[in-house]
Every structure is written in C-alpha cells, then in structure tokens.
Amino acid sequence: MSVMDKLKNMLKGHEDKAGKGIDRGGDYVDDKTRGKYTGQVDTAQDRARERFGSDPNQDPPTRT
C-alpha cells in the first residue's frame, strides 16, 4: 500500500477538513513567498483538493 493510498484512507469521511487544510497550507506558502508563486500554489491546491479534499456529494469546483 502506497503512502497516497494510506492518506486517502485516513482522510475518507473528512474531506471538508482536508480541504480546509489544503487552503491553509496554500495561504501559508503564499504568505511566506509574498505571493511570488501564487499561480503554482493555486494549481497545487486544486490538484490536492481533487485528490484528497473533495466531497463526492459536492459539485466540482469551477474555474474562473
């Protein structure tokens, strides 16, 4: 079992908390880099949210 599989199993049922953690982590990185890598951080947050933090009962996020 890979590390990613273990994380998915641990976060199952806690998608809302995982999503909040992803947002907080991205905000922290943006703060520390003074927004220099905002685009890359946003992309990483989106991919992490797709993988760990999305609620299967929730509509997928739309890009603006």
N, C-alpha and C positions, 0 to 999 in steps of 0.2 A: 504494500500500500504506500503510495507516494505521500509526500508532505501535503500537496494540494488536496488530495482525497481526504486526508485527516482533517485539514482545515474546513473543508466543505461539511464533513460530518459534524464537527464541533459547532459550526455556525447554523446548522439546519434548525429552523424554527426561530432563529434570532436575526433574521435578515434586516429588520429595522435597526437594530443595534450595530450590525456590521456596516450598514450604510452610513450611519452617523459617525462611526469610527473612521471610515474612508474619507468622509468630508472633513473631519477634524484633522486627520493626517495631512491631507492636501493643503488645508489652510495653514497648518504649521510650516510646511515646506515653503509655501508662498511667502509667508511672513519672514522666514529666515533668509530667503533668497531675494527678498524685496520685490517679488513679482517678476523677476527676470525670466523665469521658466514657466509662467502661468499656462501657456498652451500645452506644454508637455505634461504638467501636473494635471490639468483637466483631462487630458487623454488617458493618463494612468488611472485617474479616479473613475472615469467611465468604464474602463476595462475591468478594474477591480470590482466595481459595482455590478457589472454584468456577471462576473464570476461568483461573487460572494454575497453581495448586498442587495440583490433584487428580490423582491417579494413575488412569488409566482402568481399571486392573485392580483397584482398591481399592473396597470398598463405600463408598457415600456416607456422610458423617458424619450422625449422628443428633442431633437437638436434644433437650436435657434441660430 
